Amino acid sequence: MKIKRSLIVLIILFLSAGGYTALCFFADTDRMLPKTTVNDTDISNMTLTEAALELG
């Protein structure tokens, strides 16, 4: 019974790690996330350069 529980936990950890890896691989890192504000300035979906220029 102990081995079965350990195997289930190992499978869950493996699937979680795979999901996290896929999320990191497919995430768009070129743009800010939606609904992102800095000091009441909306920088949603801007690039890092655009956000820096907008924030001054």
N, CA, C, O and CB atoms as a CASP TS submission, in Angstrom:
PFRMAT TS
TARGET T0000
AUTHOR 0000-0000-0000
METHOD Language model
MODEL 1
PARENT N/A
ATOM      1  N   MET     1       0.826  -1.198   0.000  1.00  0.00           N
ATOM      2  CA  MET     1       0.000   0.000   0.000  1.00  0.00           C
ATOM      3  C   MET     1       0.869   1.260   0.000  1.00  0.00           C
ATOM      4  O   MET     1       0.539   2.249  -0.656  1.00  0.00           O
ATOM      5  CB  MET     1      -0.939  -0.001   1.213  1.00  0.00           C
ATOM      6  N   LYS     2       1.974   1.218   0.735  1.00  0.00           N
ATOM      7  CA  LYS     2       2.862   2.363   0.815  1.00  0.00           C
ATOM      8  C   LYS     2       3.505   2.658  -0.549  1.00  0.00           C
ATOM      9  O   LYS     2       3.668   3.819  -0.925  1.00  0.00           O
ATOM     10  CB  LYS     2       3.942   2.117   1.873  1.00  0.00           C
ATOM     11  N   ILE     3       3.864   1.611  -1.273  1.00  0.00           N
ATOM     12  CA  ILE     3       4.491   1.770  -2.582  1.00  0.00           C
ATOM     13  C   ILE     3       3.482   2.351  -3.575  1.00  0.00           C
ATOM     14  O   ILE     3       3.841   3.186  -4.406  1.00  0.00           O
ATOM     15  CB  ILE     3       5.042   0.412  -3.095  1.00  0.00           C
ATOM     16  N   LYS     4       2.242   1.921  -3.495  1.00  0.00           N
ATOM     17  CA  LYS     4       1.200   2.417  -4.393  1.00  0.00           C
ATOM     18  C   LYS     4       0.971   3.911  -4.178  1.00  0.00           C
ATOM     19  O   LYS     4       0.819   4.662  -5.141  1.00  0.00           O
ATOM     20  CB  LYS     4      -0.112   1.639  -4.179  1.00  0.00           C
ATOM     21  N   ARG     5       0.946   4.339  -2.927  1.00  0.00           N
ATOM     22  CA  ARG     5       0.767   5.760  -2.615  1.00  0.00           C
ATOM     23  C   ARG     5       1.957   6.570  -3.115  1.00  0.00           C
ATOM     24  O   ARG     5       1.786   7.657  -3.666  1.00  0.00           O
ATOM     25  CB  ARG     5       0.584   5.965  -1.098  1.00  0.00           C
ATOM     26  N   SER     6       3.155   6.041  -2.923  1.00  0.00           N
ATOM     27  CA  SER     6       4.358   6.732  -3.393  1.00  0.00           C
ATOM     28  C   SER     6       4.361   6.856  -4.909  1.00  0.00           C
ATOM     29  O   SER     6       4.778   7.880  -5.450  1.00  0.00           O
ATOM     30  CB  SER     6       5.615   5.996  -2.926  1.00  0.00           C
ATOM     31  N   LEU     7       3.901   5.822  -5.592  1.00  0.00           N
ATOM     32  CA  LEU     7       3.836   5.848  -7.048  1.00  0.00           C
ATOM     33  C   LEU     7       2.834   6.899  -7.528  1.00  0.00           C
ATOM     34  O   LEU     7       3.102   7.609  -8.498  1.00  0.00           O
ATOM     35  CB  LEU     7       3.457   4.463  -7.590  1.00  0.00           C
ATOM     36  N   ILE     8       1.703   7.003  -6.870  1.00  0.00           N
ATOM     37  CA  ILE     8       0.696   8.008  -7.235  1.00  0.00           C
ATOM     38  C   ILE     8       1.252   9.415  -7.030  1.00  0.00           C
ATOM     39  O   ILE     8       1.067  10.285  -7.880  1.00  0.00           O
ATOM     40  CB  ILE     8      -0.596   7.816  -6.404  1.00  0.00           C
ATOM     41  N   VAL     9       1.922   9.637  -5.923  1.00  0.00           N
ATOM     42  CA  VAL     9       2.521  10.951  -5.650  1.00  0.00           C
ATOM     43  C   VAL     9       3.581  11.265  -6.689  1.00  0.00           C
ATOM     44  O   VAL     9       3.661  12.397  -7.166  1.00  0.00           O
ATOM     45  CB  VAL     9       3.133  10.995  -4.232  1.00  0.00           C
ATOM     46  N   LEU    10       4.391  10.287  -7.044  1.00  0.00           N
ATOM     47  CA  LEU    10       5.430  10.492  -8.049  1.00  0.00           C
ATOM     48  C   LEU    10       4.830  10.832  -9.407  1.00  0.00           C
ATOM     49  O   LEU    10       5.346  11.706 -10.104  1.00  0.00           O
ATOM     50  CB  LEU    10       6.308   9.250  -8.164  1.00  0.00           C
ATOM     51  N   ILE    11       3.764  10.167  -9.791  1.00  0.00           N
ATOM     52  CA  ILE    11       3.095  10.451 -11.063  1.00  0.00           C
ATOM     53  C   ILE    11       2.503  11.864 -11.058  1.00  0.00           C
ATOM     54  O   ILE    11       2.612  12.583 -12.051  1.00  0.00           O
ATOM     55  CB  ILE    11       1.987   9.408 -11.337  1.00  0.00           C
ATOM     56  N   ILE    12       1.886  12.259  -9.959  1.00  0.00           N
ATOM     57  CA  ILE    12       1.317  13.613  -9.863  1.00  0.00           C
ATOM     58  C   ILE    12       2.413  14.662  -9.966  1.00  0.00           C
ATOM     59  O   ILE    12       2.237  15.670 -10.651  1.00  0.00           O
ATOM     60  CB  ILE    12       0.541  13.787  -8.540  1.00  0.00           C
ATOM     61  N   LEU    13       3.538  14.447  -9.301  1.00  0.00           N
ATOM     62  CA  LEU    13       4.651  15.395  -9.374  1.00  0.00           C
ATOM     63  C   LEU    13       5.216  15.471 -10.792  1.00  0.00           C
ATOM     64  O   LEU    13       5.547  16.552 -11.278  1.00  0.00           O
ATOM     65  CB  LEU    13       5.759  14.997  -8.386  1.00  0.00           C
ATOM     66  N   PHE    14       5.322  14.324 -11.446  1.00  0.00           N
ATOM     67  CA  PHE    14       5.832  14.280 -12.814  1.00  0.00           C
ATOM     68  C   PHE    14       4.910  15.037 -13.767  1.00  0.00           C
ATOM     69  O   PHE    14       5.383  15.805 -14.604  1.00  0.00           O
ATOM     70  CB  PHE    14       5.992  12.830 -13.276  1.00  0.00           C
ATOM     71  N   LEU    15       3.605  14.826 -13.647  1.00  0.00           N
ATOM     72  CA  LEU    15       2.649  15.523 -14.503  1.00  0.00           C
ATOM     73  C   LEU    15       2.632  17.025 -14.225  1.00  0.00           C
ATOM     74  O   LEU    15       2.495  17.826 -15.149  1.00  0.00           O
ATOM     75  CB  LEU    15       1.252  14.944 -14.309  1.00  0.00           C
ATOM     76  N   SER    16       2.770  17.405 -12.964  1.00  0.00           N
ATOM     77  CA  SER    16       2.813  18.832 -12.613  1.00  0.00           C
ATOM     78  C   SER    16       4.054  19.493 -13.202  1.00  0.00           C
ATOM     79  O   SER    16       3.978  20.599 -13.737  1.00  0.00           O
ATOM     80  CB  SER    16       2.790  19.016 -11.080  1.00  0.00           C
ATOM     81  N   ALA    17       5.179  18.827 -13.104  1.00  0.00           N
ATOM     82  CA  ALA    17       6.420  19.369 -13.659  1.00  0.00           C
ATOM     83  C   ALA    17       6.310  19.494 -15.177  1.00  0.00           C
ATOM     84  O   ALA    17       6.773  20.480 -15.752  1.00  0.00           O
ATOM     85  CB  ALA    17       7.622  18.476 -13.279  1.00  0.00           C
ATOM     86  N   GLY    18       5.709  18.516 -15.822  1.00  0.00           N
ATOM     87  CA  GLY    18       5.520  18.574 -17.276  1.00  0.00           C
ATOM     88  C   GLY    18       4.603  19.711 -17.680  1.00  0.00           C
ATOM     89  O   GLY    18       4.859  20.399 -18.668  1.00  0.00           O
ATOM     90  N   GLY    19       3.540  19.911 -16.924  1.00  0.00           N
ATOM     91  CA  GLY    19       2.630  21.012 -17.204  1.00  0.00           C
ATOM     92  C   GLY    19       3.296  22.367 -17.032  1.00  0.00           C
ATOM     93  O   GLY    19       3.095  23.273 -17.841  1.00  0.00           O
ATOM     94  N   TYR    20       4.083  22.502 -15.983  1.00  0.00           N
ATOM     95  CA  TYR    20       4.791  23.755 -15.738  1.00  0.00           C
ATOM     96  C   TYR    20       5.807  24.022 -16.851  1.00  0.00           C
ATOM     97  O   TYR    20       5.947  25.156 -17.308  1.00  0.00           O
ATOM     98  CB  TYR    20       5.495  23.718 -14.365  1.00  0.00           C
ATOM     99  N   THR    21       6.508  22.984 -17.280  1.00  0.00           N
ATOM    100  CA  THR    21       7.477  23.133 -18.360  1.00  0.00           C
ATOM    101  C   THR    21       6.790  23.561 -19.651  1.00  0.00           C
ATOM    102  O   THR    21       7.294  24.433 -20.360  1.00  0.00           O
ATOM    103  CB  THR    21       8.241  21.824 -18.576  1.00  0.00           C
ATOM    104  N   ALA    22       5.653  22.960 -19.963  1.00  0.00           N
ATOM    105  CA  ALA    22       4.904  23.333 -21.162  1.00  0.00           C
ATOM    106  C   ALA    22       4.419  24.779 -21.067  1.00  0.00           C
ATOM    107  O   ALA    22       4.478  25.515 -22.052  1.00  0.00           O
ATOM    108  CB  ALA    22       3.708  22.384 -21.370  1.00  0.00           C
ATOM    109  N   LEU    23       3.946  25.187 -19.901  1.00  0.00           N
ATOM    110  CA  LEU    23       3.485  26.555 -19.713  1.00  0.00           C
ATOM    111  C   LEU    23       4.619  27.547 -19.936  1.00  0.00           C
ATOM    112  O   LEU    23       4.427  28.570 -20.594  1.00  0.00           O
ATOM    113  CB  LEU    23       2.898  26.731 -18.316  1.00  0.00           C
ATOM    114  N   CYS    24       5.778  27.259 -19.402  1.00  0.00           N
ATOM    115  CA  CYS    24       6.931  28.150 -19.582  1.00  0.00           C
ATOM    116  C   CYS    24       7.370  28.200 -21.043  1.00  0.00           C
ATOM    117  O   CYS    24       7.786  29.250 -21.532  1.00  0.00           O
ATOM    118  CB  CYS    24       8.103  27.693 -18.699  1.00  0.00           C
ATOM    119  N   PHE    25       7.279  27.074 -21.736  1.00  0.00           N
ATOM    120  CA  PHE    25       7.701  27.017 -23.131  1.00  0.00           C
ATOM    121  C   PHE    25       6.777  27.825 -24.037  1.00  0.00           C
ATOM    122  O   PHE    25       7.242  28.502 -24.953  1.00  0.00           O
ATOM    123  CB  PHE    25       7.754  25.575 -23.601  1.00  0.00           C
ATOM    124  N   PHE    26       5.483  27.759 -23.788  1.00  0.00           N
ATOM    125  CA  PHE    26       4.512  28.402 -24.668  1.00  0.00           C
ATOM    126  C   PHE    26       4.116  29.810 -24.232  1.00  0.00           C
ATOM    127  O   PHE    26       3.393  30.489 -24.961  1.00  0.00           O
ATOM    128  CB  PHE    26       3.288  27.556 -24.755  1.00  0.00           C
ATOM    129  N   ALA    27       4.563  30.261 -23.081  1.00  0.00           N
ATOM    130  CA  ALA    27       4.198  31.597 -22.599  1.00  0.00           C
ATOM    131  C   ALA    27       4.850  32.668 -23.471  1.00  0.00           C
ATOM    132  O   ALA    27       5.994  32.521 -23.902  1.00  0.00           O
ATOM    133  CB  ALA    27       4.619  31.779 -21.119  1.00  0.00           C
ATOM    134  N   ASP    28       4.113  33.739 -23.723  1.00  0.00           N
ATOM    135  CA  ASP    28       4.616  34.854 -24.512  1.00  0.00           C
ATOM    136  C   ASP    28       5.386  35.785 -23.580  1.00  0.00           C
ATOM    137  O   ASP    28       4.789  36.509 -22.784  1.00  0.00           O
ATOM    138  CB  ASP    28       3.451  35.612 -25.238  1.00  0.00           C
ATOM    139  N   THR    29       6.698  35.762 -23.682  1.00  0.00           N
ATOM    140  CA  THR    29       7.518  36.586 -22.791  1.00  0.00           C
ATOM    141  C   THR    29       7.867  37.941 -23.403  1.00  0.00           C
ATOM    142  O   THR    29       8.590  38.728 -22.792  1.00  0.00           O
ATOM    143  CB  THR    29       8.792  35.848 -22.434  1.00  0.00           C
ATOM    144  N   ASP    30       7.356  38.217 -24.607  1.00  0.00           N
ATOM    145  CA  ASP    30       7.670  39.476 -25.281  1.00  0.00           C
ATOM    146  C   ASP    30       6.735  40.606 -24.870  1.00  0.00           C
ATOM    147  O   ASP    30       7.037  41.774 -25.117  1.00  0.00           O
ATOM    148  CB  ASP    30       7.608  39.287 -26.777  1.00  0.00           C
ATOM    149  N   ARG    31       5.620  40.282 -24.254  1.00  0.00           N
ATOM    150  CA  ARG    31       4.621  41.289 -23.908  1.00  0.00           C
ATOM    151  C   ARG    31       4.208  41.169 -22.451  1.00  0.00           C
ATOM    152  O   ARG    31       4.307  40.103 -21.845  1.00  0.00           O
ATOM    153  CB  ARG    31       3.398  41.160 -24.812  1.00  0.00           C
ATOM    154  N   MET    32       3.740  42.293 -21.899  1.00  0.00           N
ATOM    155  CA  MET    32       3.221  42.300 -20.534  1.00  0.00           C
ATOM    156  C   MET    32       1.907  41.529 -20.484  1.00  0.00           C
ATOM    157  O   MET    32       1.221  41.392 -21.497  1.00  0.00           O
ATOM    158  CB  MET    32       3.023  43.752 -20.024  1.00  0.00           C
ATOM    159  N   LEU    33       1.569  41.038 -19.328  1.00  0.00           N
ATOM    160  CA  LEU    33       0.317  40.316 -19.154  1.00  0.00           C
ATOM    161  C   LEU    33      -0.876  41.270 -19.226  1.00  0.00           C
ATOM    162  O   LEU    33      -0.726  42.460 -18.949  1.00  0.00           O
ATOM    163  CB  LEU    33       0.317  39.564 -17.818  1.00  0.00           C
ATOM    164  N   PRO    34      -2.049  40.770 -19.593  1.00  0.00           N
ATOM    165  CA  PRO    34      -3.247  41.614 -19.607  1.00  0.00           C
ATOM    166  C   PRO    34      -3.552  42.157 -18.210  1.00  0.00           C
ATOM    167  O   PRO    34      -3.223  41.531 -17.202  1.00  0.00           O
ATOM    168  CB  PRO    34      -4.454  40.821 -20.141  1.00  0.00           C
ATOM    169  N   LYS    35      -4.175  43.311 -18.167  1.00  0.00           N
ATOM    170  CA  LYS    35      -4.592  43.968 -16.920  1.00  0.00           C
ATOM    171  C   LYS    35      -3.412  44.287 -16.004  1.00  0.00           C
ATOM    172  O   LYS    35      -3.523  44.181 -14.783  1.00  0.00           O
ATOM    173  CB  LYS    35      -5.585  43.088 -16.179  1.00  0.00           C
ATOM    174  N   THR    36      -2.275  44.681 -16.601  1.00  0.00           N
ATOM    175  CA  THR    36      -1.099  45.056 -15.828  1.00  0.00           C
ATOM    176  C   THR    36      -1.021  46.567 -15.744  1.00  0.00           C
ATOM    177  O   THR    36      -1.032  47.252 -16.766  1.00  0.00           O
ATOM    178  CB  THR    36       0.188  44.475 -16.454  1.00  0.00           C
ATOM    179  N   THR    37      -0.944  47.087 -14.532  1.00  0.00           N
ATOM    180  CA  THR    37      -0.820  48.533 -14.335  1.00  0.00           C
ATOM    181  C   THR    37       0.351  48.834 -13.412  1.00  0.00           C
ATOM    182  O   THR    37       0.686  48.044 -12.529  1.00  0.00           O
ATOM    183  CB  THR    37      -2.125  49.123 -13.756  1.00  0.00           C
ATOM    184  N   VAL    38       0.967  49.990 -13.634  1.00  0.00           N
ATOM    185  CA  VAL    38       2.026  50.491 -12.764  1.00  0.00           C
ATOM    186  C   VAL    38       1.674  51.934 -12.454  1.00  0.00           C
ATOM    187  O   VAL    38       1.590  52.766 -13.358  1.00  0.00           O
ATOM    188  CB  VAL    38       3.459  50.366 -13.432  1.00  0.00           C
ATOM    189  N   ASN    39       1.470  52.232 -11.189  1.00  0.00           N
ATOM    190  CA  ASN    39       1.092  53.589 -10.763  1.00  0.00           C
ATOM    191  C   ASN    39      -0.087  54.123 -11.580  1.00  0.00           C
ATOM    192  O   ASN    39      -0.053  55.253 -12.070  1.00  0.00           O
ATOM    193  CB  ASN    39       2.295  54.544 -10.893  1.00  0.00           C
ATOM    194  N   ASP    40      -1.108  53.314 -11.719  1.00  0.00           N
ATOM    195  CA  ASP    40      -2.339  53.635 -12.449  1.00  0.00           C
ATOM    196  C   ASP    40      -2.123  53.844 -13.950  1.00  0.00           C
ATOM    197  O   ASP    40      -2.999  54.398 -14.615  1.00  0.00           O
ATOM    198  CB  ASP    40      -2.962  54.873 -11.862  1.00  0.00           C
ATOM    199  N   THR    41      -0.992  53.420 -14.498  1.00  0.00           N
ATOM    200  CA  THR    41      -0.742  53.475 -15.931  1.00  0.00           C
ATOM    201  C   THR    41      -0.890  52.061 -16.483  1.00  0.00           C
ATOM    202  O   THR    41      -0.209  51.134 -16.045  1.00  0.00           O
ATOM    203  CB  THR    41       0.678  54.066 -16.245  1.00  0.00           C
ATOM    204  N   ASP    42      -1.789  51.913 -17.449  1.00  0.00           N
ATOM    205  CA  ASP    42      -2.040  50.599 -18.043  1.00  0.00           C
ATOM    206  C   ASP    42      -0.937  50.253 -19.030  1.00  0.00           C
ATOM    207  O   ASP    42      -0.749  50.955 -20.023  1.00  0.00           O
ATOM    208  CB  ASP    42      -3.415  50.568 -18.743  1.00  0.00           C
ATOM    209  N   ILE    43      -0.208  49.176 -18.765  1.00  0.00           N
ATOM    210  CA  ILE    43       0.846  48.722 -19.670  1.00  0.00           C
ATOM    211  C   ILE    43       0.524  47.332 -20.226  1.00  0.00           C
ATOM    212  O   ILE    43       1.424  46.598 -20.635  1.00  0.00           O
ATOM    213  CB  ILE    43       2.206  48.705 -18.945  1.00  0.00           C
ATOM    214  N   SER    44      -0.757  46.977 -20.237  1.00  0.00           N
ATOM    215  CA  SER    44      -1.187  45.671 -20.726  1.00  0.00           C
ATOM    216  C   SER    44      -0.766  45.455 -22.168  1.00  0.00           C
ATOM    217  O   SER    44      -0.902  46.347 -23.005  1.00  0.00           O
ATOM    218  CB  SER    44      -2.694  45.526 -20.597  1.00  0.00           C
ATOM    219  N   ASN    45      -0.258  44.274 -22.451  1.00  0.00           N
ATOM    220  CA  ASN    45       0.118  43.837 -23.804  1.00  0.00           C
ATOM    221  C   ASN    45       1.169  44.712 -24.475  1.00  0.00           C
ATOM    222  O   ASN    45       1.309  44.666 -25.697  1.00  0.00           O
ATOM    223  CB  ASN    45      -1.096  43.797 -24.669  1.00  0.00           C
ATOM    224  N   MET    46       1.906  45.503 -23.713  1.00  0.00           N
ATOM    225  CA  MET    46       3.007  46.294 -24.275  1.00  0.00           C
ATOM    226  C   MET    46       4.289  45.473 -24.211  1.00  0.00           C
ATOM    227  O   MET    46       4.428  44.572 -23.384  1.00  0.00           O
ATOM    228  CB  MET    46       3.179  47.649 -23.511  1.00  0.00           C
ATOM    229  N   THR    47       5.225  45.804 -25.101  1.00  0.00           N
ATOM    230  CA  THR    47       6.551  45.207 -25.000  1.00  0.00           C
ATOM    231  C   THR    47       7.295  45.904 -23.863  1.00  0.00           C
ATOM    232  O   THR    47       6.838  46.928 -23.354  1.00  0.00           O
ATOM    233  CB  THR    47       7.338  45.327 -26.356  1.00  0.00           C
ATOM    234  N   LEU    48       8.430  45.356 -23.469  1.00  0.00           N
ATOM    235  CA  LEU    48       9.214  45.972 -22.404  1.00  0.00           C
ATOM    236  C   LEU    48       9.662  47.380 -22.795  1.00  0.00           C
ATOM    237  O   LEU    48       9.659  48.291 -21.966  1.00  0.00           O
ATOM    238  CB  LEU    48      10.430  45.103 -22.070  1.00  0.00           C
ATOM    239  N   THR    49      10.043  47.550 -24.048  1.00  0.00           N
ATOM    240  CA  THR    49      10.466  48.878 -24.525  1.00  0.00           C
ATOM    241  C   THR    49       9.311  49.873 -24.502  1.00  0.00           C
ATOM    242  O   THR    49       9.478  51.008 -24.054  1.00  0.00           O
ATOM    243  CB  THR    49      11.037  48.779 -25.948  1.00  0.00           C
ATOM    244  N   GLU    50       8.144  49.458 -24.980  1.00  0.00           N
ATOM    245  CA  GLU    50       6.977  50.334 -24.985  1.00  0.00           C
ATOM    246  C   GLU    50       6.585  50.714 -23.559  1.00  0.00           C
ATOM    247  O   GLU    50       6.242  51.867 -23.296  1.00  0.00           O
ATOM    248  CB  GLU    50       5.796  49.655 -25.700  1.00  0.00           C
ATOM    249  N   ALA    51       6.633  49.769 -22.654  1.00  0.00           N
ATOM    250  CA  ALA    51       6.281  50.046 -21.258  1.00  0.00           C
ATOM    251  C   ALA    51       7.274  51.019 -20.628  1.00  0.00           C
ATOM    252  O   ALA    51       6.876  51.916 -19.885  1.00  0.00           O
ATOM    253  CB  ALA    51       6.233  48.740 -20.445  1.00  0.00           C
ATOM    254  N   ALA    52       8.556  50.849 -20.917  1.00  0.00           N
ATOM    255  CA  ALA    52       9.564  51.754 -20.377  1.00  0.00           C
ATOM    256  C   ALA    52       9.375  53.162 -20.894  1.00  0.00           C
ATOM    257  O   ALA    52       9.523  54.124 -20.139  1.00  0.00           O
ATOM    258  CB  ALA    52      10.954  51.263 -20.718  1.00  0.00           C
ATOM    259  N   LEU    53       9.049  53.301 -22.173  1.00  0.00           N
ATOM    260  CA  LEU    53       8.799  54.629 -22.734  1.00  0.00           C
ATOM    261  C   LEU    53       7.535  55.240 -22.139  1.00  0.00           C
ATOM    262  O   LEU    53       7.501  56.440 -21.864  1.00  0.00           O
ATOM    263  CB  LEU    53       8.679  54.552 -24.263  1.00  0.00           C
ATOM    264  N   GLU    54       6.512  54.445 -21.941  1.00  0.00           N
ATOM    265  CA  GLU    54       5.251  54.936 -21.379  1.00  0.00           C
ATOM    266  C   GLU    54       5.422  55.408 -19.934  1.00  0.00           C
ATOM    267  O   GLU    54       4.810  56.390 -19.514  1.00  0.00           O
ATOM    268  CB  GLU    54       4.183  53.841 -21.446  1.00  0.00           C
ATOM    269  N   LEU    55       6.254  54.702 -19.190  1.00  0.00           N
ATOM    270  CA  LEU    55       6.443  55.042 -17.780  1.00  0.00           C
ATOM    271  C   LEU    55       7.483  56.141 -17.588  1.00  0.00           C
ATOM    272  O   LEU    55       7.623  56.680 -16.490  1.00  0.00           O
ATOM    273  CB  LEU    55       6.853  53.808 -16.999  1.00  0.00           C
ATOM    274  N   GLY    56       8.193  56.466 -18.627  1.00  0.00           N
ATOM    275  CA  GLY    56       9.077  57.602 -18.610  1.00  0.00           C
ATOM    276  C   GLY    56      10.409  57.362 -18.062  1.00  0.00           C
ATOM    277  O   GLY    56      11.229  58.279 -18.010  1.00  0.00           O
TER
END
